[in-house]
Amino acid sequence: MQRRSDVSSFLGGLSVGSLGGLIGLGGAEFRLPLLISFYGFVAVQAVILNKVMSLVVVASAIPLRGQVVDFSEVWSHNEVIFTLLAGSLIGAWLGADWVTKLANRTLYRLIAGLLVLMAVVLLWSHYFAGDVQFELSFQERLIFGILAGFAIGVVASVMGVAGGELLIPTIMLLFGADIILAGSLAIMVSLPTMLAGLARYRRDPRFIVLVEQKRFVLWMLLGSIVGVALGAWLLTLIPTDYVLMVLAGLLLLSAYKVYHHD
């Protein structure tokens, strides 16, 4: 397709990365509807491509996060990491397995619903999550953490995202971490979770799209990584509240377009 030219792929990645950088994430929730509605990939292909690009973008953020929160401090909260992983690894595998068996139309509607969920969580986590904390026992944190991890793993595999937009408020609510530490902990959970989902997708014949579209993937990845840095810089110039309202609106518009995608 003409829309998958090198320049178009880079600019698409740049726009996605910039949007993600504005909220401190990789932008996968914006990349997925773009892959479907603009670049013309069918549902499972788009999810697989999004998952791989999300993995690379998140992994590239590890050195930067290390400058913000020291790894020793992150590791001192390994209870959070292992609790969420106990659920998310299983959820990621099962979520990918379910996706490969769904009809395209059903998957489009499911993705649309999850995009609406992402918009709601984005606004709620910014305006309310910091004001809510639960006093939970170790056993309660374990149970709720595993269940939350499972649900996030499923969502991450269905949408091909890292899941940071769900992991960060979950870590803040259940484990009382501040938003900066929660961001670093989310990366440590999301990377193994994405690998688990990809391990299941790799068994699907449609995984070949990565080989067929490797040039497209490379250019979009490059644009995404540059865009994340650009978005982080733009955040210093634009009021946060305004940014979040615009991004939530874009997610809702994307949900509408994906739901009605033919």
Backbone as numpy.savetxt, mean C-alpha at the origin, in Angstrom:
# Nx Ny Nz CAx CAy CAz Cx Cy Cz
0.45 -0.84 -26.03 -0.38 0.36 -26.03 0.48 1.61 -26.03
0.03 2.66 -26.75 0.77 3.92 -26.80 0.91 4.55 -25.42
-0.08 4.33 -24.58 -0.05 4.91 -23.24 1.05 4.31 -22.37
1.64 3.21 -22.80 2.70 2.58 -22.01 4.08 2.94 -22.54
4.22 4.06 -23.20 5.52 4.50 -23.67 6.41 4.83 -22.47
7.72 4.95 -22.72 8.66 5.21 -21.63 8.31 6.51 -20.90
8.05 7.56 -21.67 7.75 8.86 -21.07 6.46 8.80 -20.26
5.43 8.18 -20.84 4.15 8.07 -20.16 4.28 7.24 -18.88
5.05 6.16 -18.96 5.24 5.30 -17.79 5.95 6.05 -16.67
7.00 6.80 -17.03 7.74 7.57 -16.03 6.85 8.63 -15.40
6.09 9.35 -16.22 5.23 10.41 -15.70 4.12 9.83 -14.83
3.61 8.67 -15.21 2.60 8.02 -14.37 3.17 7.65 -13.01
4.38 7.07 -13.02 5.03 6.74 -11.77 5.34 7.98 -10.95
5.76 9.05 -11.62 6.07 10.31 -10.94 4.84 10.86 -10.23
3.71 10.85 -10.91 2.49 11.38 -10.31 2.05 10.52 -9.13
2.13 9.21 -9.29 1.74 8.29 -8.22 2.66 8.46 -7.00
3.97 8.48 -7.26 4.92 8.63 -6.17 4.75 9.96 -5.45
4.46 11.02 -6.19 4.27 12.34 -5.59 3.05 12.34 -4.66
1.96 11.73 -5.12 0.77 11.64 -4.28 1.05 10.83 -3.02
1.78 9.73 -3.18 2.12 8.92 -2.02 3.06 9.64 -1.08
4.02 10.37 -1.63 4.96 11.11 -0.81 4.29 12.18 0.03
3.19 12.71 -0.44 2.46 13.74 0.30 1.85 13.20 1.59
1.62 11.88 1.65 1.06 11.29 2.87 2.04 10.32 3.50
3.30 10.35 3.06 4.32 9.51 3.68 4.24 8.05 3.30
3.64 7.74 2.15 3.51 6.36 1.70 4.05 6.24 0.27
3.98 5.02 -0.29 4.54 4.80 -1.60 3.62 5.10 -2.77
2.34 5.31 -2.48 1.41 5.68 -3.55 0.75 4.53 -4.26
0.87 3.30 -3.75 0.32 2.14 -4.45 -1.20 2.21 -4.59
-1.86 2.83 -3.60 -3.31 2.94 -3.67 -3.74 3.85 -4.82
-2.87 4.73 -5.29 -3.16 5.56 -6.46 -2.67 4.89 -7.75
-1.63 4.06 -7.64 -1.08 3.40 -8.82 -2.04 2.35 -9.38
-2.72 1.61 -8.52 -3.58 0.52 -8.99 -4.68 1.00 -9.93
-5.49 2.01 -9.55 -6.52 2.47 -10.50 -5.92 3.04 -11.78
-4.72 3.62 -11.70 -4.06 4.13 -12.91 -3.69 2.98 -13.84
-3.19 1.89 -13.29 -2.83 0.72 -14.09 -4.05 0.14 -14.80
-5.19 0.21 -14.13 -6.42 -0.36 -14.69 -7.07 0.61 -15.68
-7.34 1.83 -15.22 -8.16 2.76 -16.00 -7.39 3.46 -17.11
-6.10 3.75 -16.91 -5.34 4.50 -17.92 -4.45 3.60 -18.77
-3.71 2.69 -18.12 -2.78 1.85 -18.87 -3.41 0.57 -19.41
-4.63 0.27 -19.01 -5.38 -0.80 -19.65 -5.04 -2.22 -19.24
-4.45 -2.42 -18.08 -4.20 -3.77 -17.61 -5.46 -4.36 -16.99
-5.68 -5.65 -17.19 -6.82 -6.29 -16.55 -6.52 -6.49 -15.07
-7.54 -6.84 -14.30 -7.50 -6.75 -12.85 -6.30 -7.44 -12.21
-6.15 -8.74 -12.43 -5.09 -9.48 -11.75 -3.71 -9.02 -12.21
-3.55 -8.73 -13.49 -2.28 -8.20 -13.99 -1.92 -6.90 -13.27
-2.90 -6.01 -13.12 -2.66 -4.73 -12.45 -2.25 -4.93 -11.00
-2.90 -5.87 -10.33 -2.58 -6.14 -8.93 -1.16 -6.68 -8.79
-0.77 -7.59 -9.68 0.58 -8.16 -9.64 1.63 -7.09 -9.89
1.41 -6.27 -10.92 2.36 -5.19 -11.22 2.45 -4.22 -10.05
1.32 -3.88 -9.48 1.30 -2.95 -8.35 2.04 -3.53 -7.15
1.86 -4.82 -6.92 2.51 -5.47 -5.78 4.03 -5.42 -5.92
4.54 -5.73 -7.10 5.99 -5.73 -7.32 6.56 -4.32 -7.18
5.88 -3.35 -7.79 6.38 -1.98 -7.70 6.28 -1.45 -6.28
5.25 -1.82 -5.56 5.12 -1.42 -4.16 6.27 -1.97 -3.34
6.63 -3.22 -3.59 7.72 -3.86 -2.86 9.03 -3.09 -3.05
9.33 -2.73 -4.29 10.58 -2.04 -4.58 10.59 -0.63 -3.97
9.47 0.09 -4.10 9.40 1.45 -3.58 9.54 1.46 -2.06
8.85 0.53 -1.38 8.94 0.47 0.08 10.33 0.07 0.53
10.94 -0.90 -0.17 12.29 -1.34 0.19 13.29 -0.19 0.03
13.08 0.64 -0.99 13.99 1.78 -1.21 13.88 2.82 -0.11
12.78 2.78 0.65 12.58 3.76 1.73 13.28 3.36 3.02
13.77 2.11 3.11 14.38 1.64 4.36 15.57 2.49 4.79
16.52 2.81 3.89 17.65 3.65 4.33 17.20 5.01 4.86
16.17 5.59 4.24 15.68 6.89 4.69 15.03 6.77 6.06
14.28 5.69 6.28 13.64 5.50 7.58 14.68 5.28 8.66
15.80 4.66 8.30 16.85 4.42 9.27 17.46 5.71 9.80
17.37 6.78 9.01 17.87 8.07 9.47 16.87 8.77 10.39
15.61 8.33 10.32 14.57 8.94 11.14 14.41 8.19 12.46
14.35 6.86 12.39 14.22 6.01 13.57 15.29 4.94 13.50
16.16 4.88 14.50 17.24 3.90 14.51 16.69 2.48 14.55
17.37 1.57 13.83 16.89 0.19 13.74 16.79 -0.46 15.12
17.69 -0.13 16.02 17.65 -0.72 17.36 16.37 -0.37 18.10
15.89 0.87 17.88 14.63 1.27 18.50 13.45 0.52 17.88
13.50 0.34 16.55 12.45 -0.42 15.88 12.43 -1.85 16.40
13.61 -2.46 16.51 13.68 -3.86 16.93 13.25 -4.04 18.39
13.39 -3.00 19.20 12.96 -3.10 20.59 11.45 -3.25 20.71
10.74 -2.98 19.61 9.28 -3.18 19.56 8.93 -4.37 18.68
9.77 -5.41 18.73 9.54 -6.58 17.85 8.25 -7.31 18.17
7.69 -7.09 19.36 6.39 -7.69 19.68 5.35 -7.25 18.66
5.39 -5.97 18.29 4.45 -5.42 17.31 4.64 -6.11 15.96
5.89 -6.23 15.54 6.20 -6.81 14.23 5.72 -8.25 14.14
6.10 -9.06 15.12 5.78 -10.49 15.06 4.29 -10.76 15.25
3.63 -9.94 16.08 2.19 -10.12 16.28 1.42 -9.87 14.98
1.72 -8.76 14.32 1.03 -8.44 13.07 1.40 -9.42 11.96
2.68 -9.82 11.90 3.10 -10.77 10.87 2.42 -12.12 11.03
2.12 -12.52 12.27 1.46 -13.81 12.50 0.13 -13.88 11.77
-0.52 -12.73 11.60 -1.77 -12.72 10.84 -1.59 -12.30 9.41
-0.71 -11.34 9.15 -0.61 -10.76 7.80 -0.02 -11.73 6.79
0.90 -12.59 7.18 1.49 -13.55 6.24 0.45 -14.53 5.73
-0.39 -15.00 6.64 -1.47 -15.91 6.23 -2.49 -15.17 5.38
-2.86 -13.96 5.83 -3.82 -13.17 5.08 -3.34 -12.83 3.68
-2.05 -12.53 3.55 -1.51 -12.19 2.23 -1.57 -13.37 1.28
-1.23 -14.56 1.77 -1.27 -15.76 0.92 -2.69 -16.08 0.50
-3.61 -16.09 1.48 -5.00 -16.42 1.17 -5.63 -15.35 0.29
-5.31 -14.07 0.55 -5.86 -13.00 -0.27 -5.45 -13.13 -1.71
-4.16 -13.43 -1.95 -3.69 -13.63 -3.32 -4.35 -14.84 -3.96
-4.56 -15.88 -3.18 -5.22 -17.08 -3.69 -6.65 -16.78 -4.11
-7.36 -16.02 -3.31 -8.74 -15.65 -3.64 -8.79 -14.79 -4.90
-7.87 -13.84 -5.01 -7.86 -12.92 -6.15 -7.72 -13.69 -7.47
-6.85 -14.68 -7.50 -6.60 -15.41 -8.74 -7.82 -16.22 -9.19
-8.79 -16.39 -8.30 -9.98 -17.18 -8.63 -11.21 -16.32 -8.91
-11.07 -14.99 -8.75 -12.22 -14.11 -8.94 -12.34 -13.68 -10.40
-13.57 -13.47 -10.83 -13.81 -12.90 -12.16 -13.37 -11.44 -12.15
-12.95 -10.93 -13.30 -12.48 -9.54 -13.38 -13.51 -8.55 -12.85
-14.77 -8.75 -13.24 -15.82 -7.81 -12.83 -15.93 -7.76 -11.30
-15.90 -8.93 -10.68 -15.99 -9.01 -9.22 -14.79 -8.33 -8.57
-13.61 -8.55 -9.13 -12.40 -7.96 -8.57 -12.41 -6.44 -8.71
-12.90 -5.93 -9.84 -13.00 -4.48 -10.00 -13.88 -3.88 -8.90
-15.00 -4.52 -8.62 -15.91 -4.00 -7.60 -15.28 -4.09 -6.21
-14.56 -5.17 -5.96 -13.89 -5.32 -4.67 -12.82 -4.24 -4.50
-12.04 -4.00 -5.54 -11.01 -2.97 -5.49 -11.64 -1.60 -5.27
-12.74 -1.33 -5.94 -13.42 -0.04 -5.78 -13.84 0.16 -4.33
-14.40 -0.89 -3.73 -14.81 -0.80 -2.33 -13.63 -0.54 -1.40
-12.50 -1.18 -1.69 -11.31 -0.99 -0.86 -10.70 0.39 -1.04
-10.82 0.97 -2.23 -10.36 2.34 -2.44 -11.17 3.33 -1.61
-12.46 3.08 -1.50 -13.30 3.92 -0.64 -12.84 3.77 0.82
-12.56 2.52 1.22 -12.06 2.27 2.57 -10.75 3.04 2.83
-9.85 3.03 1.84 -8.58 3.74 1.98 -8.81 5.24 2.18
-9.77 5.80 1.45 -10.06 7.23 1.60 -10.56 7.54 3.01
-11.43 6.69 3.53 -11.96 6.89 4.88 -10.85 6.76 5.92
-10.02 5.72 5.79 -8.93 5.49 6.74 -7.92 6.64 6.69
-7.65 7.15 5.49 -6.70 8.25 5.33 -7.15 9.47 6.14
-8.42 9.82 6.02 -8.92 10.98 6.75 -9.04 10.70 8.24
-9.54 9.53 8.57 -9.73 9.19 10.00 -8.41 9.12 10.74
-7.40 8.49 10.12 -6.12 8.33 10.80 -5.44 9.68 11.04
-5.69 10.63 10.15 -5.08 11.95 10.33 -5.79 12.77 11.40
-7.12 12.74 11.38 -7.87 13.62 12.27 -8.19 13.01 13.63
-8.28 11.67 13.71 -8.78 11.07 14.95 -7.87 10.02 15.58
-7.05 9.32 14.79 -6.29 8.19 15.33 -5.38 8.60 16.48
-4.78 9.78 16.40 -3.86 10.20 17.45 -4.55 10.47 18.77
-5.88 10.66 18.74 -6.63 10.98 19.97 -7.24 9.74 20.61
-7.09 8.58 19.98 -7.70 7.35 20.48 -6.62 6.34 20.81
-6.68 5.80 22.02 -5.76 4.74 22.41 -6.50 3.75 23.29
-6.17 2.48 23.13 -6.80 1.44 23.92 -5.82 0.94 24.97
-6.33 0.70 26.17 -5.53 0.07 27.22 -5.79 -1.43 27.14
-4.88 -2.16 26.51 -5.08 -3.58 26.28 -4.03 -4.40 27.01
-4.43 -5.58 27.45 -3.49 -6.51 28.05 -2.66 -7.15 26.95
-1.60 -7.88 27.34 -0.76 -8.56 26.35 -1.58 -9.53 25.50
-2.46 -10.30 26.17 -3.28 -11.27 25.44 -4.23 -10.58 24.46
-4.80 -9.45 24.87 -5.71 -8.73 23.98 -4.96 -8.14 22.79
-3.78 -7.58 23.04 -2.97 -7.06 21.93 -2.61 -8.18 20.97
-2.31 -9.34 21.51 -1.96 -10.48 20.67 -3.11 -10.89 19.77
-4.29 -11.04 20.36 -5.47 -11.48 19.60 -5.86 -10.44 18.54
-6.03 -9.19 18.98 -6.46 -8.14 18.04 -5.38 -7.86 17.00
-4.11 -7.97 17.41 -3.02 -7.73 16.47 -2.98 -8.78 15.36
-3.16 -10.04 15.72 -3.17 -11.11 14.72 -4.36 -10.96 13.77
-5.53 -10.66 14.35 -6.72 -10.48 13.51 -6.58 -9.28 12.57
-6.05 -8.18 13.11 -5.84 -7.00 12.27 -4.81 -7.29 11.20
-3.73 -7.99 11.56 -2.70 -8.34 10.59 -3.27 -9.19 9.47
-4.13 -10.14 9.82 -4.74 -11.00 8.80 -5.56 -10.17 7.82
-6.41 -9.27 8.35 -7.25 -8.44 7.48 -6.39 -7.54 6.58
-5.34 -6.96 7.15 -4.47 -6.08 6.37 -3.72 -6.87 5.31
-3.30 -8.10 5.64 -2.63 -8.95 4.66 -3.52 -9.27 3.47
-4.80 -9.53 3.75 -5.76 -9.80 2.68 -5.91 -8.57 1.79
-6.13 -7.41 2.41 -6.31 -6.17 1.64 -5.07 -5.86 0.80
-3.88 -6.06 1.41 -2.63 -5.77 0.70 -2.48 -6.65 -0.53
-2.89 -7.90 -0.44 -2.77 -8.79 -1.59 -3.83 -8.50 -2.64
-5.03 -8.16 -2.21 -6.10 -7.87 -3.17 -5.78 -6.62 -3.99
-5.15 -5.62 -3.36 -4.88 -4.36 -4.04 -3.44 -4.24 -4.54
-2.58 -5.15 -4.11 -1.18 -5.05 -4.51 -0.46 -3.91 -3.83
-0.87 -3.57 -2.60 -0.27 -2.45 -1.88 0.58 -2.97 -0.73
1.34 -2.05 -0.11 2.16 -2.43 1.04 1.32 -2.53 2.31
0.23 -1.79 2.36 -0.65 -1.84 3.52 -0.32 -0.83 4.60
0.63 0.08 4.33 1.04 1.05 5.33 -0.09 1.95 5.79
-1.01 2.29 4.87 -2.11 3.17 5.22 -3.03 2.53 6.25
-3.01 1.19 6.37 -3.79 0.49 7.38 -2.92 0.09 8.57
-1.67 -0.26 8.32 -0.78 -0.69 9.39 -0.48 0.44 10.37
-0.22 1.63 9.86 0.19 2.74 10.74 -0.89 3.07 11.77
-2.15 3.31 11.39 -3.16 3.58 12.43 -3.39 2.38 13.34
-3.26 1.15 12.81 -3.43 -0.04 13.64 -2.36 -0.10 14.72
-1.12 0.16 14.34 -0.01 0.14 15.32 -0.19 1.24 16.36
-0.65 2.40 15.92 -0.87 3.50 16.85 -1.98 3.17 17.85
-3.04 2.56 17.37 -4.19 2.28 18.23 -3.94 1.11 19.19
-3.43 0.01 18.66 -3.28 -1.20 19.47 -2.05 -1.17 20.36
-0.97 -0.56 19.87 0.30 -0.65 20.59 0.80 0.69 21.12
0.06 1.77 20.87 0.38 3.06 21.44 1.63 3.72 20.89
2.08 3.34 19.71 3.28 3.94 19.11 2.94 5.30 18.51
3.92 6.21 18.49 3.69 7.47 17.81 3.78 7.25 16.30
3.36 8.24 15.54 3.22 8.05 14.10 4.56 7.80 13.39
5.65 8.39 13.91 6.95 8.20 13.26 7.44 6.78 13.47
7.38 6.29 14.72 7.78 4.90 14.99 6.86 3.93 14.26
5.55 4.24 14.24 4.58 3.36 13.57 4.91 3.22 12.09
5.40 4.29 11.46 5.77 4.22 10.05 6.91 3.25 9.81
7.91 3.25 10.69 9.05 2.33 10.55 8.64 0.89 10.83
7.81 0.70 11.85 7.32 -0.64 12.17 6.46 -1.19 11.03
5.69 -0.31 10.41 4.83 -0.73 9.29 5.66 -1.28 8.14
6.81 -0.67 7.87 7.68 -1.16 6.79 8.19 -2.56 7.11
8.56 -2.80 8.37 9.09 -4.10 8.75 8.03 -5.19 8.65
6.76 -4.80 8.77 5.66 -5.77 8.61 5.28 -5.93 7.14
5.26 -4.83 6.42 4.74 -4.87 5.05 5.66 -5.61 4.08
6.97 -5.53 4.27 7.87 -6.20 3.33 7.68 -7.72 3.31
7.73 -8.42 4.47 7.46 -9.87 4.43 6.05 -10.20 3.96
5.10 -9.32 4.29 3.71 -9.54 3.88 3.59 -9.50 2.36
4.24 -8.53 1.73 4.21 -8.44 0.27 4.88 -9.65 -0.38
5.97 -10.09 0.20 6.67 -11.27 -0.34 5.79 -12.51 -0.27
5.02 -12.64 0.80 4.11 -13.78 0.93 3.04 -13.75 -0.16
2.49 -12.56 -0.42 1.50 -12.44 -1.48 2.09 -12.73 -2.85
3.29 -12.23 -3.10 3.94 -12.47 -4.39 4.27 -13.95 -4.59
4.62 -14.64 -3.51 4.91 -16.07 -3.61 3.70 -16.83 -4.14
2.50 -16.41 -3.73 1.29 -17.06 -4.24 0.99 -16.61 -5.67
1.14 -15.32 -5.95 0.88 -14.83 -7.31 1.82 -15.46 -8.33
3.02 -15.80 -7.89 4.00 -16.36 -8.82 3.54 -17.68 -9.42
2.63 -18.36 -8.75 2.10 -19.63 -9.24 1.02 -19.44 -10.29
0.59 -18.19 -10.50 -0.47 -17.90 -11.46 0.14 -17.60 -12.82
-0.44 -18.12 -13.92 0.12 -17.87 -15.26 0.20 -16.38 -15.62
-0.66 -15.58 -15.04 -0.67 -14.15 -15.36 0.52 -13.41 -14.76
1.32 -14.09 -13.95 2.53 -13.48 -13.39 3.53 -13.14 -14.49
3.35 -13.74 -15.67 4.24 -13.50 -16.80 4.20 -12.04 -17.25
3.16 -11.30 -16.81 3.05 -9.90 -17.18 4.29 -9.11 -16.76
4.96 -9.55 -15.70 6.18 -8.87 -15.25 7.29 -8.96 -16.29
7.37 -10.08 -16.97 8.38 -10.26 -18.02 7.96 -9.50 -19.28
6.69 -9.61 -19.63 6.19 -8.97 -20.84 6.24 -7.44 -20.75
6.12 -6.91 -19.54 6.04 -5.46 -19.36 7.22 -4.94 -18.53
8.37 -5.59 -18.62 9.50 -5.21 -17.76 9.97 -3.79 -18.03
9.95 -3.35 -19.29 10.37 -1.98 -19.59 9.40 -0.97 -18.97
8.13 -1.24 -19.11 7.11 -0.38 -18.51 7.30 -0.31 -17.00
7.53 -1.46 -16.36 7.70 -1.52 -14.91 8.92 -0.71 -14.48
10.03 -0.84 -15.18 11.25 -0.13 -14.81 11.07 1.38 -14.88
10.43 1.86 -15.95 10.23 3.30 -16.09 9.24 3.83 -15.06
8.19 3.06 -14.79 7.22 3.51 -13.79 7.83 3.48 -12.39
8.66 2.50 -12.13 9.35 2.42 -10.84 10.26 3.62 -10.63
11.01 3.95 -11.67 11.91 5.10 -11.58 11.12 6.38 -11.29
10.01 6.55 -12.00 9.17 7.72 -11.76 8.58 7.72 -10.35
8.20 6.54 -9.85 7.61 6.44 -8.52 8.59 6.84 -7.44
9.84 6.36 -7.56 10.85 6.65 -6.55 11.19 8.14 -6.53
11.33 8.73 -7.73 11.57 10.17 -7.81 10.36 10.94 -7.26
9.17 10.44 -7.57 7.95 11.11 -7.12 7.78 11.11 -5.62
8.17 10.03 -4.96 8.05 9.98 -3.49 8.87 11.10 -2.86
10.09 11.29 -3.36 10.93 12.38 -2.85 10.32 13.74 -3.16
9.76 13.88 -4.36 9.13 15.14 -4.75 7.91 15.44 -3.88
7.11 14.40 -3.62 5.93 14.58 -2.78 6.28 15.00 -1.37
7.34 14.40 -0.81 7.78 14.76 0.53 8.21 16.22 0.59
8.83 16.70 -0.50 9.24 18.11 -0.56 8.02 19.02 -0.70
7.08 18.64 -1.53 5.88 19.45 -1.74 5.07 19.59 -0.46
5.15 18.58 0.40 4.39 18.60 1.64 4.78 19.78 2.52
6.02 20.24 2.38 6.48 21.38 3.17 5.90 22.70 2.66
5.30 22.66 1.47 4.78 23.88 0.85 3.26 23.97 0.86
2.60 22.83 1.07 1.14 22.78 0.96 0.55 22.38 2.31
-0.53 23.06 2.76 -1.17 22.69 4.03 -1.65 21.24 4.04
-1.35 20.52 5.11 -1.65 19.09 5.19 -3.14 18.80 5.04
-3.98 19.57 5.72 -5.42 19.33 5.68 -5.95 19.41 4.24
-5.47 20.38 3.50 -5.90 20.55 2.10 -5.46 19.35 1.27
-4.22 18.91 1.48 -3.67 17.77 0.74 -4.50 16.52 0.98
-4.82 16.26 2.24 -5.55 15.04 2.57 -6.95 15.03 1.96
-7.62 16.17 1.96 -8.95 16.23 1.36 -8.88 15.95 -0.14
-7.88 16.52 -0.81 -7.72 16.31 -2.25 -7.41 14.84 -2.54
-6.49 14.25 -1.77 -6.11 12.86 -2.01 -7.26 11.91 -1.73
-8.03 12.18 -0.68 -9.20 11.35 -0.40 -10.20 11.45 -1.55
-10.36 12.65 -2.09 -11.25 12.83 -3.24 -10.77 12.06 -4.45
-9.46 12.04 -4.68 -8.90 11.28 -5.80 -9.15 9.78 -5.63
-9.04 9.30 -4.40 -9.31 7.88 -4.16 -10.77 7.54 -4.44
-11.67 8.43 -4.04 -13.10 8.19 -4.30 -13.40 8.24 -5.79
-12.78 9.18 -6.51 -12.96 9.25 -7.96 -12.40 7.99 -8.62
-11.25 7.52 -8.16 -10.65 6.30 -8.70 -11.56 5.10 -8.44
-12.17 5.07 -7.26 -13.09 3.98 -6.92 -14.26 3.95 -7.90
-14.78 5.11 -8.23 -15.91 5.20 -9.18 -15.49 4.69 -10.55
-14.30 5.11 -11.01 -13.85 4.72 -12.35 -13.56 3.21 -12.42
-12.96 2.67 -11.37 -12.64 1.23 -11.36 -13.94 0.42 -11.28
-14.88 0.87 -10.49 -16.16 0.14 -10.36 -16.86 0.03 -11.70
-16.80 1.09 -12.48 -17.49 1.09 -13.79 -16.57 0.70 -14.93
-15.36 0.21 -14.60 -14.41 -0.16 -15.67 -14.92 -1.38 -16.41
-14.79 -1.34 -17.73 -15.24 -2.46 -18.56 -14.03 -3.27 -18.95
